[in-house]
Amino acid sequence: MTAATDDFHFVLPCTGMEVIARAGTAIARDGGRAINTPHDDCVLVMPSRRPRNGQTAVRFGRISP
């Protein structure tokens, strides 16, 4: 997920490797836009503490069965 503005911030505490159970869960705001998890059991990989416009804010992953 790449930040589209300099006003990107997480709405949940994120340090990395959190597993978010449900798709569509709001995890951040980027300007006025909500950032939601794309799938169930989404792993947040390497969230950036202060991403700027054009920088990677977080990577979404899955745990393989």
Legacy VTK file of the C-alpha trace (Angstrom):
# vtk DataFile Version 3.0
C-alpha trace
ASCII
DATASET POLYDATA
POINTS 65 float
0.000 0.000 0.000
1.552 3.267 -1.125
0.652 6.514 0.631
-1.144 8.902 -1.720
-0.802 11.923 0.586
1.450 13.215 3.351
-1.515 12.782 5.715
-1.334 8.974 6.078
-1.856 7.595 9.584
-2.882 4.277 11.106
-6.128 4.104 13.096
-5.087 0.852 14.777
-1.846 0.269 16.668
0.526 -1.305 14.126
4.039 -2.474 14.823
4.168 -5.297 12.269
2.913 -8.852 11.839
-0.559 -8.101 13.207
-3.193 -10.416 11.761
-6.493 -8.687 10.991
-9.273 -11.262 10.915
-11.830 -9.671 8.586
-11.518 -8.196 5.102
-12.632 -4.573 4.961
-11.352 -3.659 8.430
-10.223 -0.022 8.528
-6.551 0.166 9.485
-5.553 3.649 8.315
-6.592 6.956 6.760
-4.806 8.545 3.831
-6.050 12.095 3.563
-9.821 11.607 3.541
-9.700 8.019 2.258
-10.123 4.939 4.470
-7.535 2.166 4.005
-9.051 -1.275 4.609
-7.674 -4.791 4.703
-8.081 -6.503 1.317
-8.744 -10.036 2.596
-9.491 -12.115 5.701
-6.560 -12.972 7.993
-4.518 -10.127 6.513
-0.982 -9.782 7.923
0.393 -6.241 8.201
4.026 -6.399 7.136
6.531 -3.636 7.827
4.173 -0.711 8.548
5.982 2.599 8.163
5.765 4.960 11.129
5.530 8.128 8.999
5.019 7.375 5.322
4.971 10.277 2.905
3.289 10.648 -0.460
4.625 7.953 -2.793
6.259 5.846 -0.072
5.244 2.341 0.972
3.031 2.626 4.060
2.403 -1.082 4.696
2.485 -4.411 2.899
-0.423 -6.839 3.071
0.340 -10.535 3.402
-1.258 -13.915 4.008
-0.144 -16.882 6.031
0.078 -19.983 3.874
-1.743 -23.042 5.170
LINES 1 66
65 0 1 2 3 4 5 6 7 8 9 10 11 12 13 14 15 16 17 18 19 20 21 22 23 24 25 26 27 28 29 30 31 32 33 34 35 36 37 38 39 40 41 42 43 44 45 46 47 48 49 50 51 52 53 54 55 56 57 58 59 60 61 62 63 64
